[in-house]
Amino acid sequence: MDRQRLWELISLPFRASGEKPRFVRISRAHVSGVSYLNIGEAGVRLLRDMADSGMKVKVRTTLNPGFAELSEAGKGSCDPSVVTRQREIADSFLRMGVLPTFSCTPYLEANVPRRGEHLAWAESSAVLYSNTVMGAWTNKESGIGALAASLIGVTSRTGVHIPSERVPKMRIDYQGEVSDEVLAGALGYVVGGLSEGKIPAIRSEGLLDQVRTTEYLAALGTSGSTPMAVIEGVSPRTRGRVVEELPSAKVSETDVRHVLDAFKSDQSPEAILIGCPHAARFSARTILSLSEAKLGLPVFVFTSRRAKNRLKRDRLLQKLRARGIDIVADACIMWCGLRSLGYRSVITNSVKGAYYLKNQMRIDVDLRPLRRIAG
């Protein structure tokens, strides 16, 4: 892939309309399309060819999680051939200058955007969080589109890179409780389906909690295509009120319950999976409450490499392992270890995670908030 092809990728949004391409300089990028599960052999070859050409990123660029943990700790958990391919993918990105964060929450530690910055981010949950909560400006890029933008230093000036496209177009009328992260995710999943690409605005005290905000936005991005939402009291410039004259869409508690009912399993759970999006900031005390001895199930917590290294430095990693809690870095909840271990039914507290585990990994899922899992 040469530089001309990169410009063609960045210009794709203008092809259908026939408009003259317009571009905006970016200061950061975040690339998805990292997992061997998703890109396969064709993706491995494409990335190798791009790295071999000597291409280098022009802006700070971080990397989404892959399919396997790349440290020594990940060696025994997955098919060795899969780990080898995942390492080849990682190596290609690193040779292009991409930072090896392997995290879907770059906005928390490694690539923190400032309000008003233009970005080229893939990974829907990170896009929604950066626009909605942090006031940065990014469309929902494809993985290869975000990589192309990082290598050129610009992206197309379309969508929410234009001020007039950043205003909400509909108001969500929801009177029910959002008392935990699972309910927040279920609400987000309903709203994503209703929004049809429009920016939805919502008022809900339950979404003022950061964990619930994160799960709401992650699930909204799973069922919908909008790159941005407005949450009163969370989003910049909401000034304590959502614009009341917007067309409203009513969401009932029954609508939310239907989402929860869709992720019920008749099988006995075989493991507990936490960290979708990544549990990049968590209390070791909370995680320790999820001990295997107490629950009778192995626990896997998915997080960033940086967060795992912090636990190791604080001498907590061994303590967690002794209690049957494995901290998995570099990978997301769609992890190769689930296939190696042969799990058929799991528990998670993430609606987004439940959707992909059920529909892509063919694993039955029960949704439970962390407080109920920990008992």
N, C-alpha and C positions, 0 to 999 in steps of 0.2 A: 504494500500500500504506500503510495507516494503522497507528497504534499497536496497535489491537485485533488486526489481522492478525499483527503481530509476536508478540504474546502467544500467539496460536493456533499459530504455527510453533514456538515454544519449548515449548508444551504437547503437541505431537504424540506424544511417547513414552507419554503417559498415556491416549491415546484408546482404544487397543485393549484395555488392561487395565481401563478404567473406574475406575482409582484417582483419588483427588483429587490434582491437580497439586502438586508440591513443587519449590521452586526454590533455587538457591544463587547467591550473588553471585560474579561473576568479576572478576579483576583484569586480564586480558589476553584478546585474541581474535586469531585469524589466519584470514583468509578465502580460500577457494579459489573455483572457479567464475569465474575471471578471464579465461580464454582464449576468444577469439572462436571458436576451433575447437570448443569445447564448448558455449558458451551461445548462439551465433548471434544473429540479429536480435531474437528474442524477449527474450533476456537483455539486449541493448543497450537496448531500450525500457524494460524493467522497472527497470534501474539508473538510467536517466535520470529516470524518473518518481519514483523514491525520492529522488534527489538534488534534484530540482526542488521536492519537498515540504518541504525544509529540514531533513530528518533529519540528526542528528550522532551519531557514536559516543560512548559514555560511558566507554570504557576504551581503553587503548593497543591499537591494532588495526593489524596488518600485513597485507600483500597477497602472495598467491602469484604466481608467474610467469605471464605471458600467452603469446600466440602470436607476438609480434613485438617486436623491440627498438625502443624509442620515441625514442631519441636520433637525431641526424643520421646516426650510423654505420649505423643500421638501415634507412635510407630505400631504399637500392638493393638490399637483399637479398630483399624480399618484394613481392607485389602491393600497389601503393599503396592500393587500396581496403581491403585487409585491415589495413594499418597504420593507416589512418584510423579504422576501426571499433575497433581495439584502443586507440587513443588516446581515443576516446569513452568506452569502458569505464573506462579509467584515470581520466579526468576525473570521471566520476560518483562513483567511489570517493573520489577526493581531495576532492570537494566535501562528502562525508559525513564527512571528517576521518580517513580511513584513510591510514596512512603508505605512501608509494610505494616499498616495499622490493622488490617483484617478486621475491621469493625464497622457495624452499621450505624453507630452513634458517633460519628466524627465530631459533631457539634459539641460534645461534652469534654473532649480532651485533646484532640490532635489537630483539628482543623476548624477552630471556632470562628464562625463568621461574625462580622459586625453589621449592625443595622444599616441597610441601604447598599451593602456590597452586592455586586453581581457575581453569581456563581454558575458553574455548570456541574450540577449534581445529578447523578442517577441514585437509585435506592429510594423508593417512594416514601418510606417513613422519614428518612433524613430530609428529603425535599420538603415534605409537609411541615416538619418541625422547624426547619430553618426559616421558611416563609412565615409560618403562622405565629411562632413564639419569638423568634429572634429578629424578625423584620428584615432578613436578607432576601435577595431576589434571585430565584432560580426556577426554571421550568423543570418538569419531570423528564430528564434526558434519558435516552437509552444508554446502556453501558458503553457501546462503541461510540455513541455521540458525545458522551462526557469525556471519553479518552481523546477523541479527535479535537474537542475544544481545548483540552489541557495541553495538547501538543502544538496548537496554533496560538492559544492565548485569547481567543474570542469565542462567542457563541452567537446564535441567531437572535436578533432583537425582536422577539415575538412573545406572545403570552404574557406572563407576569413580569417580564422585563420592562413592560410598558405600564406606566402609572395607572392609566385608565382601566387596565385589565386586572388590577389588584383589588378592586372593590367587590364586596359581596353582592351576589345576585339573588339570594334567597335566604329566608330566615327559618330556622328549624324550631318548631314549637314542640318542646318536650317538657312535660311536667313531672316525670318520674324521677326516682332517686338514681344517683350515680355514686354508690357507696363503696365501690371497689373497682379494681382495674379490669376485671372481666366484664362487668356491666358497662364500663366506659368503652371497652373494645366492641361489645355487641352494639352499643349505640352508634359508634363510629362506622361499623359495618353497614348498619341500616342507612345512615346518612350518606355514605359513599354511593350506595345504590340509588338513592333518591336524587342526588345532586346532578347527575348526567353532565359532569364536566364543569358545572357552575360552582362558584365559590360560595359555600354555605356559612352562615353566621349562626351562632348559638349562644344562649345564656344558660349556664348551669353551674351552680356553686360546686357541685361534685367534680367538675373538670378543672378547678383551680389547683388541685393537687398535681404535682409534676408527673408522677407515675401514671396517673389516670389520663392526663393530657397526652402523654406519649403513646399509651395503648389506644386511646381514641383515634389519634391521627394515624397510627400504623394500620389499624383496621379500616379506617376511612380510605386510605390509599390502596388497600387490598381489594375492596369492592368498587372503587370509583377511580376516575381519571383526573380529577382536579388536583393541581399541585399545591393548593393553598386552602386554608379555612380561616375563619375568624371565630375566636372564643372570647367572649366578653370578659374583661379583667385579666386576660392572659396576653392577647395579641396587642402589639403596639397601636397606639392611637384609637383604641376603642372608647376611651374616656368614660368608662362605666356604663355604656349603653350600646346596644345593637340598634341599627337603624330600623325603626319600627315600621316604616312604610314599605319595606321589602315584601314581595310575595312570600307567603308562609307555606310551609309543608309540615303537617302534623305527624309526629311520631308518637306512638303509644307504647306503654309498657309491654303490651302484647306483641308488638313488632320486635321489641328487644328480646322478649322471651323466645320467640321463634328462632332467633339466631342461636341462643343457648341450647334449645332443643335439638338443633341440627348437629350439635357436637356432643351427643351423648352416646356412650358405648355400653353394649351389653356384656362385653368381655371384661375380665378382671384386669386392672391396670398392672403393667410390669415395670414401669419406671416413671419418674417425675422429671419433667423438662422445664427449666426456667431460663428466661433470657431471650425473648423475642419481642421487641428489639433487645440488643445486648444489655445485660445487666452490668453496665459499665461503672455505675456507682451503686454499691449496695452495702448494707450493714453485715459484717461477718457474723454478728450475733443473730441476725435474722436468718441467715443461711444456715448457721449451726443448728437452728431450731428444726431444720428439715432432715435430721439425722435418719439414716437407714434403720437404725435400731428402733427408733420411735415409730417410723412409718412402715417398716417392713418392705420398703422398695428402694432401689438405688436412685440417687438423685444426680442429675447432670445440670450444671449451671453454665450457660454460654456467655462468654464475655470477651473483652479485648485482651490482646497480649499484654498491654500495659497494666490492666487491672490485675491480671493473673500474676504478673511480676511483682506488683505491690503486695499481694497476699503472700507470695514467697518471701519477699524481703521482711515482712512483718511476722514471719514464722507461723502463718495461719494455714498454709496450704496442706501441710502434713496433718494438722489437726482436723481439717475438713475431710481429707481422705480417710482418716481413721474412723470417721463417722459415716462413711459410705457416700460422701458427697464429692463428685468429680467436677473440677473446674475445667471446662473445655475452652481453649482459646483458638483463634484463627478461623474457626468454623461458626456457622450459625446453627439454629435448631434443626435445619435440614442437613444433618451430619451423617457422614458415611458410617460412623459407629453404630447407628441405629439398625442398619442392614446387617452388619457383621454380628451384632448381638441378637438379631432376629426378633426384635420387639414387634408385637402385633397390636398392642393397646397401651397408651400412655396417658398421663395427666399433664396438663399445662395450664398456665394462667394467662395465655396469650391467644386472643381470637385470630390474629394474623397467623401465628404459629400453628394453631389448630387447623386453619384452612389449608395451609400448604402441607402439613403432615398428612392430612386426610386425602387431599386431592392429588398430591404429587408423590408422596412416599407410600400411600395406601396403608396408613396406620390409623386405627381407631383412636379417637381422642375424647377424653373427658375434660371439660373446662371447670376449673376451680380457682378462686382467688387465693393468693398466698396465705392469707390469714386462716383460711379453711384447710389448706394443705398442711400447714404447720400445726393446726389444731389449737 
